[in-house]
Structures are given as C-alpha cells and as structure tokens.
Amino acid sequence: IIGVEPASDIKVETSPLFKSKIDETGNLLIKKVAYKDVVSGNEFDSLGEGLDSVLGQNKNQKDIETLKNLNVYLDSLSDIKFEKETERSLKEIRGDIYSNIQDRINDIENAFNLSFDEMNSSYNKTKDTDKYSVIYSGGHFKDSDINSNYDYDIKGLMYMRDIDGEVYGEKYGYSLGFAVSDFDFENSSSKEKVYSLRSGLHNVKPFKNNKVSLLTTFDITYNRHKSEREILLDRKYKNVGRINSYKVDFENKLSKTIYRDLESEFSIYTALDFGYEKIGAFNESGTLALRVHDNDFFSTKGKIGLRGYKRFYIGNGIALKPLSTIEYSYEFGNVYSANEAKLKDSSMNYYDLPCPAEEKGIIKATLGLAFEKVNHMGVTVQVEFENNQNRHEDEVNYSLRFNYKF
C-alpha cells in the first residue's frame, strides 16, 4: 500500500493453505503452510514433508505442476470444505490400496484351498486318479480401519494327481493351479489384476481303521499384481504399479470321523498351519508416484472345526449334496506389520500405510450345495461367512466350482 503508513491491525484473509501478513514497509507477504500442518493430527506428517520437498526441488516438473494445481484448487475452497478436501487429497496421494495387499493374497489362497479340499475329499475310484476343478470365487472386503475396501472375483483352474498308497485311505500326490483375479476398489476407479500360479504336494495318512487321518500339504504360490491407482486431486490421475508376491504354506490337519455311512459323513478336525509371505518392493509409474517398501512375515495359525455333508440321490447316480463347515482359527504371528511407502521422487522417509485389523480370532462358516454325478463330476455353489474379532464388519464370500475326475 503506497503512501499509507502500515497499520498493525490490517489482516489479509486467505485460505488455510497460506499465511499472509503486511510487513513494516507495506509489502504483502504470503507463505504456504506445510502440508502436514493443514489437517489435524499427525497422520500425514511424513507424507506432507515429502510433498513439500517435491515443491522445493526441480527434479520432477510434472509433479511440481500437479501440486501447484492442487494448491490452486484447495485455495479456492471455503474454510468449511478445506480441511475435509485436503485430508481426502492426501489420502488419495498416500496409496491406501497398498495397505492390505495381504488380504488380497489371502482371498486368492482361499479360492485355491476350497478347490483343493473338494478334490482331496472326493473318492478315488481308481488307483491313480486325475482330478480337475474350475474355480470361480468372489466377495466383498470391508474394513473401517483402512480406506481400501474392494469387490473381487477370482477365476481359475486346478489339477490334482491323486495316487493311492499301500493301505486303504492312504494317498499322496501333487496339484497345480492357475487363477486370474480382479479387485475393484470402493469409491474410486482404482483396480488390480493378479495372475497366480500355485503348485503343491499332499499326503494323507490314515489311522484307526480310517476313522482318523492326517493330511499334510506343502504349497508355493506366486502372484503377479498389476495395480491401476486412481488419484483424484484437481483432476483424475492414474498410476500403475507392478508387484510380485510369494507365499509358502505348510499345514498338518488331523481329522476324526464322528459318523459315516454311504450317503453322509461328519467329522471334526484340528490343524496347524505355518506360512511365509513376501511382498516385493516396487515403483509406480505416473504422477506423484510412490515407491512401496518390500515386506514379509511369518504366520502360525491354529484351527479347529466341524464339517459334514449329506447326499440325496435323485436317480441314475445323480445326487444333491448339502455341505457345511464351521471353523475357528487363531493367528499367533504378527502378519500385519504395516506396509510402507514414500514418494518416489522425494527426499522423504518411508511412512506407514493404514494397518488392517489383526487376524487373530476368526470364525468362518460355509454353506454349500453340490449337484453331482457321484464319483465322476459335480458343480458346487457355496457361501462363506467370516467374522474377525478385530474387524467391525463381517466378510461374505461366494464360490462356484466345477470338478471332474477320471
């Protein structure tokens, strides 16, 4: 203000993103507030420091222009909308879809396991049997602790070679599986496609006239993920990440038959499952791209459950078979140490992504109906309900499987 003595009580109103004042000489000074200071709490401290470091360098002009455009957008908002939109924008940049990669790996493993269990429990009518299972599984994952809920469907094929041993009920063999999985994230156009390969060995050892059996399995799974992460700031951006993940699983399951006849079987089982999982480090391509740190963990899970089926013949070897399982499992390991990320082109440190609920005590119940040509082929429709004691929402999954053997 030229020719006017500056007044100490003059205030310049700007958005909360900028601090303004008039100095002693009448010049208007405007300074951007650090991103970490424009929302309450310290959830975005490390991310905010990284964003400010991007603005303070000339390494990536595309990212700098994106942040300047975001600042213009946030500056245009009223105070009421500002903090909410700033928090939402920072969550978009943070990369929350990478917070629960483990859950998506587990969904894929569960689809493989359902098909394996169905083939393993079917009767071997010859000494050496080839079995096939077509997989279709889907569901909805929701966890209010994170911002990464999704719908999914999994399609695939499993093959099992089952070889009978020297005594009745004894058998061993191997299995191979392939699946393609699609995950669509809630409240955005982000999505992920995963290609999976699984190979495994199995052995069944009977005891006490085949009323007790021990199933030992060893499986290795490789997953190739392609994520397309949508970021909505002043406009939509899309980043692509390619992820490798691996899982090794060793399980011993002891089952005891409570009742068995030609049309039905009911049994109780307990199992101890040891697993190792690794998620490889990767870089996104795109705007404000992230680098996600590698992560791995060991799992030790105890299980106890009841399962059974009843077959109703409707003629010519065709039968309807209702089946059900109820299982309680407890995870003794710490499988949800937070995944970590950082802005790829910044000097920031890694920050923790939101951590999903620990998988400690889980109750899982399944209800299914099979339509089958006994000992030859069948189609099974199944619904699975899962309650995690540490998660506020129950998970519901469904599957459709076609099995064939000769």
matplotlib code that plots the C-alpha trace (Angstrom):
import matplotlib.pyplot as plt

x = [0.0, 1.9, 1.9, 0.0, 1.5, 1.1, -1.4, -0.6, -4.3, -4.6, -5.3, -5.3, -7.7, -6.5, -7.3, -5.8, -3.2, -1.4, -0.3, -0.3, 0.8, 1.9, 5.4, 6.7, 7.3, 3.8, 4.6, 2.2, 4.0, 2.3, 3.8, 2.4, 1.6, 3.3, 1.0, 1.4, 0.1, -3.1, -5.0, -5.4, -3.3, 0.0, -1.3, 0.2, 3.4, 5.9, 3.8, 3.5, 7.2, 7.7, 5.2, 6.9, 10.3, 8.9, 7.9, 11.3, 13.3, 13.4, 13.7, 10.2, 8.4, 5.2, 4.8, 5.5, 2.8, 0.4, 0.9, 0.6, -2.7, -3.8, -2.9, -5.0, -7.9, -7.6, -7.1, -10.5, -12.4, -14.3, -12.9, -15.6, -14.7, -10.9, -9.8, -12.0, -10.9, -7.2, -7.4, -9.1, -6.5, -3.6, -5.3, -5.5, -1.8, -0.8, -1.6, -4.0, -4.8, -1.4, -2.2, -3.9, -2.2, -2.0, -5.8, -6.0, -3.3, -5.4, -8.5, -6.7, -5.3, -8.8, -10.1, -7.4, -7.9, -11.6, -11.0, -8.2, -10.4, -13.1, -10.8, -9.0, -12.2, -13.7, -13.4, -10.7, -12.4, -9.1, -5.6, -4.3, -6.8, -6.7, -8.9, -9.8, -11.6, -12.8, -12.7, -15.0, -15.0, -15.9, -16.9, -16.6, -13.9, -14.6, -12.5, -13.4, -9.8, -8.5, -9.5, -9.1, -12.4, -13.0, -15.1, -13.4, -13.8, -11.4, -11.4, -9.1, -8.3, -6.7, -5.4, -4.6, -2.8, -4.0, -2.2, -3.4, -1.0, -0.5, -3.3, -6.9, -7.3, -3.6, -2.8, -0.4, 0.1, 0.6, -1.6, -1.2, -3.3, -3.7, -6.0, -6.8, -8.2, -9.9, -10.2, -12.3, -11.9, -14.8, -15.4, -12.8, -11.9, -8.8, -8.4, -5.9, -5.5, -3.5, -2.2, -1.4, 0.4, 0.3, 2.0, 1.7, 2.3, 0.0, -0.1, -2.9, -2.1, -5.0, -5.2, -7.6, -9.4, -9.5, -11.5, -8.6, -6.4, -3.5, -3.4, 0.0, 0.2, 3.0, 2.2, 4.0, 2.2, 3.5, 1.3, 1.9, -0.1, -0.9, -2.5, -4.1, -4.4, -6.7, -5.8, -8.5, -6.9, -7.8, -8.5, -8.0, -4.6, -3.7, -0.6, 0.4, 2.3, 3.6, 4.0, 5.5, 4.3, 5.1, 3.6, 4.9, 2.5, 2.9, -0.1, -0.9, -4.6, -5.8, -9.4, -11.6, -14.7, -17.7, -20.2, -20.1, -22.3, -22.8, -24.6, -23.2, -20.1, -19.5, -16.0, -14.1, -10.6, -7.7, -4.8, -1.6, -0.6, 2.8, 3.2, 5.7, 4.7, 6.8, 5.7, 8.4, 9.4, 8.1, 7.9, 4.8, 4.8, 2.7, 2.1, 3.3, 4.4, 5.1, 7.8, 6.4, 8.9, 9.2, 7.5, 7.4, 6.0, 5.7, 2.3, 1.5, -2.3, -4.1, -7.5, -10.4, -13.6, -16.6, -17.7, -20.2, -22.3, -25.5, -26.1, -29.6, -29.9, -32.4, -31.7, -29.1, -26.2, -27.2, -27.3, -27.8, -25.3, -25.7, -22.4, -21.3, -18.2, -17.7, -14.2, -12.4, -8.8, -6.3, -3.2, -0.3, 2.0, 2.1, 1.1, 0.0, 3.1, 2.2, 3.3, 5.4, 5.6, 7.2, 7.0, 9.5, 11.0, 11.3, 13.8, 11.2, 11.4, 9.0, 5.7, 3.3, 0.2, -3.0, -2.8, -5.7, -7.2, -5.1, -6.3, -6.3, -9.5, -11.7, -14.9, -15.7, -18.9, -19.7, -22.9, -22.9, -24.9, -23.4, -25.1, -23.1, -22.7, -21.3, -17.5, -17.3, -18.2, -20.1, -21.0, -20.8, -22.3, -21.0, -21.4, -18.8, -19.3, -16.3, -16.2, -12.8, -12.9, -10.8, -12.8, -16.1, -17.6, -18.2, -17.0, -19.2, -17.6, -19.2, -17.8, -18.9, -16.8, -17.0, -15.0, -14.2, -12.1, -11.2]
y = [0.0, 3.0, 6.2, 4.8, 4.1, 0.3, -0.4, -3.3, -4.4, -4.9, -8.5, -10.2, -13.2, -16.2, -19.9, -22.0, -23.2, -19.8, -17.5, -13.8, -10.6, -7.0, -6.1, -2.8, -1.4, -2.2, -5.3, -8.2, -11.5, -14.9, -18.2, -21.7, -23.6, -27.0, -29.8, -31.7, -28.6, -28.0, -31.0, -32.0, -34.8, -36.2, -38.9, -37.1, -35.7, -37.8, -37.6, -33.8, -33.4, -35.4, -33.3, -30.1, -31.5, -32.1, -28.5, -27.3, -29.1, -29.1, -32.9, -33.7, -30.7, -32.8, -33.5, -29.8, -28.6, -31.2, -29.9, -26.3, -27.1, -28.9, -25.8, -23.6, -26.0, -26.1, -22.3, -21.8, -23.7, -22.3, -22.9, -25.4, -27.6, -27.0, -29.5, -32.3, -31.9, -31.5, -34.7, -36.6, -35.4, -36.5, -39.9, -40.2, -39.5, -41.7, -45.0, -46.7, -49.5, -50.9, -51.1, -54.5, -56.4, -59.3, -59.6, -59.9, -62.6, -64.4, -64.2, -65.9, -68.6, -69.3, -69.8, -72.4, -74.1, -74.5, -76.3, -78.4, -79.5, -80.6, -82.6, -84.1, -85.2, -86.9, -90.6, -92.2, -94.9, -96.0, -96.3, -93.3, -90.5, -87.2, -84.5, -81.1, -78.2, -75.0, -72.1, -69.1, -67.2, -63.6, -61.4, -58.0, -56.9, -54.1, -52.8, -49.5, -49.1, -48.5, -46.7, -49.8, -51.7, -53.7, -56.2, -59.2, -62.2, -65.0, -67.4, -70.3, -74.0, -76.6, -80.0, -82.8, -86.1, -88.5, -91.8, -94.4, -95.9, -99.4, -99.4, -98.2, -94.5, -93.7, -91.5, -88.8, -86.6, -83.1, -80.2, -77.3, -74.2, -71.0, -68.1, -64.6, -62.2, -58.8, -56.4, -53.2, -50.7, -48.9, -45.2, -44.9, -46.4, -48.0, -51.7, -54.5, -57.6, -60.6, -63.6, -66.5, -69.8, -72.4, -75.8, -78.2, -81.6, -83.6, -86.8, -88.5, -91.0, -93.0, -94.4, -96.4, -98.2, -94.9, -93.1, -90.8, -89.3, -86.8, -84.6, -82.9, -80.2, -78.0, -75.2, -72.5, -69.6, -66.8, -63.7, -61.0, -57.9, -55.0, -52.1, -49.1, -46.5, -43.5, -40.3, -37.6, -34.1, -31.1, -33.8, -37.5, -39.1, -42.8, -44.5, -48.1, -50.4, -53.9, -56.1, -59.6, -61.5, -65.0, -67.4, -70.7, -72.7, -75.9, -77.4, -80.5, -81.3, -84.1, -85.3, -87.7, -89.1, -88.9, -90.6, -92.1, -94.1, -94.4, -91.1, -88.9, -88.0, -85.8, -85.1, -82.9, -81.6, -79.6, -78.1, -76.2, -74.0, -72.4, -69.8, -67.3, -64.4, -61.8, -58.7, -57.4, -53.7, -51.8, -48.3, -46.9, -45.1, -41.9, -38.6, -38.3, -41.9, -44.0, -46.4, -49.2, -51.0, -54.7, -56.6, -60.1, -62.0, -65.5, -66.9, -69.6, -70.4, -72.9, -74.2, -76.4, -77.1, -79.3, -80.4, -82.6, -83.5, -85.5, -86.9, -87.3, -89.4, -88.3, -91.2, -92.6, -91.8, -88.1, -86.6, -83.4, -82.9, -80.1, -79.5, -77.2, -76.3, -74.2, -73.3, -71.2, -70.2, -68.1, -66.4, -66.5, -64.5, -60.7, -60.8, -57.2, -55.1, -52.1, -51.8, -48.7, -46.2, -42.9, -40.5, -41.9, -38.5, -37.0, -37.0, -38.1, -41.2, -44.1, -43.8, -46.4, -47.1, -47.7, -51.1, -53.5, -55.3, -58.1, -61.6, -63.1, -64.9, -65.7, -67.7, -69.0, -70.8, -72.2, -73.5, -75.2, -77.3, -79.7, -81.2, -84.3, -87.4, -89.4, -90.2, -88.5, -84.8, -82.1, -78.5, -76.8, -73.5, -72.2, -69.2, -68.3, -66.0, -64.8, -62.9, -61.4, -60.4, -57.4, -56.1, -54.3, -55.8, -59.4, -60.7, -62.6, -64.7, -67.0, -69.6, -71.7, -74.8, -77.5, -80.6, -83.6, -86.7, -89.8]
z = [0.0, -1.3, 0.7, 3.6, 7.0, 7.6, 10.3, 12.7, 12.7, 9.0, 8.2, 4.8, 4.6, 2.6, 2.7, 5.5, 3.0, 3.1, 5.8, 4.9, 6.5, 5.7, 6.7, 8.1, 4.6, 3.4, 1.4, 1.3, 2.3, 1.6, 2.7, 2.1, 5.2, 5.3, 4.1, 7.4, 9.3, 7.4, 8.8, 12.4, 13.9, 12.6, 10.3, 7.2, 8.7, 6.7, 3.5, 3.9, 4.3, 1.1, -0.8, 0.3, -0.7, -4.2, -4.4, -3.2, -6.0, -9.8, -10.2, -11.5, -13.1, -13.7, -10.0, -9.2, -11.6, -10.2, -6.6, -7.8, -9.4, -6.3, -4.2, -6.5, -6.1, -2.3, -2.1, -3.9, -1.2, 1.8, 5.3, 5.9, 3.0, 3.1, 5.8, 4.6, 1.0, 2.0, 4.1, 1.2, -1.3, 1.0, 1.4, -2.4, -2.7, 0.2, -1.6, 0.7, -1.8, -1.0, 2.7, 2.5, -0.3, 2.2, 2.3, -1.5, -1.4, 1.2, -0.9, -3.8, -1.4, -0.1, -3.6, -4.3, -0.9, -1.5, -4.8, -3.3, -0.4, -2.7, -4.9, -2.0, -0.2, -3.4, -3.7, -5.8, -7.9, -9.5, -8.0, -9.8, -10.4, -12.3, -10.9, -12.2, -10.6, -12.3, -9.9, -9.6, -6.4, -5.3, -2.5, -0.8, 1.6, 4.1, 7.0, 8.5, 9.8, 6.3, 3.1, 0.9, 0.6, -2.6, -4.5, -6.2, -8.4, -9.0, -12.0, -12.4, -12.8, -10.5, -11.4, -8.9, -9.4, -6.6, -6.1, -3.7, -1.2, 0.1, 2.6, 2.3, 2.7, 2.2, -0.8, -2.0, -5.0, -6.3, -7.5, -9.9, -10.1, -12.1, -11.4, -12.7, -10.0, -10.4, -7.5, -7.9, -5.1, -3.5, -4.0, -6.9, -10.3, -8.8, -9.6, -9.5, -11.6, -10.3, -12.1, -9.8, -10.1, -7.4, -7.0, -4.1, -2.6, -0.4, 1.6, 3.5, 6.2, 7.8, 11.4, 13.4, 10.5, 8.5, 11.2, 11.8, 9.1, 8.9, 5.8, 5.2, 2.5, 1.2, -1.3, -3.1, -4.8, -7.0, -7.7, -10.3, -9.5, -11.8, -9.9, -11.5, -8.8, -9.4, -7.7, -7.7, -7.0, -9.1, -11.7, -12.1, -12.4, -12.8, -11.5, -12.4, -10.1, -10.8, -7.8, -7.2, -4.1, -2.9, -0.4, 1.1, 3.2, 5.2, 7.0, 9.1, 9.5, 11.8, 11.2, 13.1, 11.6, 14.0, 11.7, 8.3, 6.0, 2.2, 1.9, 4.7, 6.7, 9.7, 11.2, 13.5, 12.7, 14.0, 12.1, 12.5, 9.5, 9.0, 6.3, 5.0, 2.7, 0.9, -1.0, -3.2, -3.3, -6.4, -8.0, -9.5, -12.8, -13.1, -11.2, -7.6, -8.0, -4.9, -4.0, -1.8, 0.5, 0.5, 3.4, 4.7, 7.6, 9.1, 10.1, 12.6, 12.6, 14.7, 13.6, 14.9, 13.0, 12.2, 8.7, 7.1, 4.2, 3.3, -0.1, -1.6, -4.7, -7.4, -9.9, -12.3, -9.9, -9.7, -6.3, -4.4, -1.5, 1.1, 2.9, 5.7, 7.7, 10.8, 11.8, 14.4, 13.7, 15.7, 14.3, 16.6, 14.4, 13.6, 9.9, 9.7, 10.3, 8.2, 4.6, 4.0, 1.1, 0.1, -2.8, -5.3, -6.3, -2.9, -0.1, 2.5, 4.7, 4.4, 6.1, 7.4, 5.3, 7.3, 9.1, 8.7, 11.6, 13.0, 12.0, 15.5, 16.3, 13.2, 12.9, 9.5, 8.4, 5.0, 3.5, 0.1, -2.3, -4.8, -7.8, -8.8, -10.8, -7.9, -8.2, -11.6, -11.8, -10.0, -9.6, -6.1, -5.1, -1.7, 0.5, 3.2, 6.2, 8.1, 11.4, 12.5, 16.2, 15.4, 12.4, 12.7, 9.5, 8.6, 5.2, 2.9, 0.0, -2.5, -4.9, -7.8, -8.6, -11.3, -10.6, -12.9, -12.4, -14.3]

ax = plt.figure().add_subplot(projection="3d")
ax.plot(x, y, z, "-o")
ax.set_aspect("equal")
plt.show()
